[in-house]
Amino acid sequence: MRMSTPRSTRLLTSGAATAITAGLLAVTACSGPTGGPAGPPDIADNCGVPVSVDGPPRRAVSLNQQQTEIMLSLGLEDRMVGTATWTDPVAPHLAEANASVPRLADNNPSLEAVLGTEPDLVLGGYQAIYTDGGVAPRERFAEFGVPTYLSPSNCYPEEAELGEPVGLDDIYREVREIAQLFDVPERGEQLVTELRGRVEAAQAKVAGLDGRENTSVLFWFARTGSPYVAGSTGAPGIITRTLGVRNAYPDVASMWPQVGWEDVLRRAPDVLVLGDLTRDSEGDTLEAKKRFLRTDPAVSQLDAVRAERWMPMTGSAMNVSIRTVDGIEALADRLVELDRQT
C-alpha cells in the first residue's frame, strides 16, 4: 500500500485508454516535425498508453518516490525539475543527489505546480496519481502537450484483484523503460544487474534454512482496528516468493486487503513484518503496531507475538519499487536470525 496509496499492469477501461491515446496522438501530431511520418512511440504500451518524447527529457517531474529513486540511481538528477509524494526519507546513498532536485510537495502536488516547472515528461508511480483525486488524469497532461509515464507495476487501483502477481521482472522493466526514455540504457542494465546480484545474495543466505517453505509471513502495513495486510500480488508477494517462504494471505489477489484480526488469528502466521511508516495516522508507526500487539487481549496470544518474531520494514520496501530488494534482504537476514535462535 502506498503511503498516500499501491498497484499492477492490465486494466484501463478501453474507453479511457482510447481517450488518452487519442489525446497523446493529437498532441504529437500538432507538435511533431513536419515533412515526414511520426516515428513509433518510445514505449508502445505503458498501461494502455503510448509514451513518446521529443528526445531525452531534460525537465522531468517524478510524482512518486519510487520513480524518483530510480532516476537518482540512474544519475538523472540533472534532468529533474521536481519531485513529490514522499513516503519515507530518501535512500541514504541517494541523499546528496536528491538535495539538488526541487521538492514540489511532500504529498500530491497541484497540477498547476507541476505544469509550472515546464516539464517535458511526468512520471507517476500509482494509478491514483493520474486521477482527479490525485494530480490529474493522463489525458489532462496530454492536453498540455506533456507526455506521462506510469509504473507498469501499478496500472490498476490498489483494491483491484489482479490476474497475475507483480514480479521482480516488472521492477526491472520499469528501470529499463525509464533508462530508455532518458537514453541511458547502459545505466539501466547496470542497475538491473546490481539489483539481481543483491537478490541472489539474499536467496543464498536462506537456501539452507530448515522448514523455510512452511514459514508463514504476515505483512501488516497499517491500521489496528481492521488492518491492511499484504495479499499475494504486490511487493510482499515478490519478497516471499523470492525467499521461498509463505505469504499468510496467498489466496487474496488484491495487493492490500483490509481484514479482521479474527482471520489473522486463524491463520496464525509464524513471522510478522510490521510497516514502519513515517506518516502519523492510527497504527502507522512501528511503535504503535508493537503497542497494539502487546496489549490486545487476543492478538497478544499469537505465538509470533509472544516470541516477538517480528521485524520492521519501510513503506517503500513494502510497495513495488527498487526498495523491494531492500525488503528481500531485510527479511532474509531476519529469517537467518530466527533460525539461529531455535
Secondary structure as GFF3:
##gff-version 3
##sequence-region A 1 342
A	DSSP	alpha_helix	14	31	.	.	.	ID=ss1
A	DSSP	beta_strand	43	46	.	.	.	ID=ss2
A	DSSP	beta_strand	49	51	.	.	.	ID=ss3
A	DSSP	beta_strand	60	62	.	.	.	ID=ss4
A	DSSP	alpha_helix	65	73	.	.	.	ID=ss5
A	DSSP	three_ten_helix	77	79	.	.	.	ID=ss6
A	DSSP	beta_strand	80	83	.	.	.	ID=ss7
A	DSSP	three_ten_helix	92	94	.	.	.	ID=ss8
A	DSSP	alpha_helix	95	98	.	.	.	ID=ss9
A	DSSP	alpha_helix	111	115	.	.	.	ID=ss10
A	DSSP	beta_strand	121	124	.	.	.	ID=ss11
A	DSSP	three_ten_helix	127	130	.	.	.	ID=ss12
A	DSSP	alpha_helix	138	143	.	.	.	ID=ss13
A	DSSP	beta_strand	148	150	.	.	.	ID=ss14
A	DSSP	alpha_helix	168	181	.	.	.	ID=ss15
A	DSSP	alpha_helix	185	206	.	.	.	ID=ss16
A	DSSP	three_ten_helix	212	214	.	.	.	ID=ss17
A	DSSP	beta_strand	216	222	.	.	.	ID=ss18
A	DSSP	beta_strand	228	229	.	.	.	ID=ss19
A	DSSP	alpha_helix	235	243	.	.	.	ID=ss20
A	DSSP	beta_strand	246	247	.	.	.	ID=ss21
A	DSSP	alpha_helix	261	267	.	.	.	ID=ss22
A	DSSP	beta_strand	271	276	.	.	.	ID=ss23
A	DSSP	alpha_helix	286	295	.	.	.	ID=ss24
A	DSSP	three_ten_helix	299	301	.	.	.	ID=ss25
A	DSSP	alpha_helix	303	306	.	.	.	ID=ss26
A	DSSP	beta_strand	310	314	.	.	.	ID=ss27
A	DSSP	alpha_helix	315	318	.	.	.	ID=ss28
A	DSSP	alpha_helix	324	341	.	.	.	ID=ss29
###
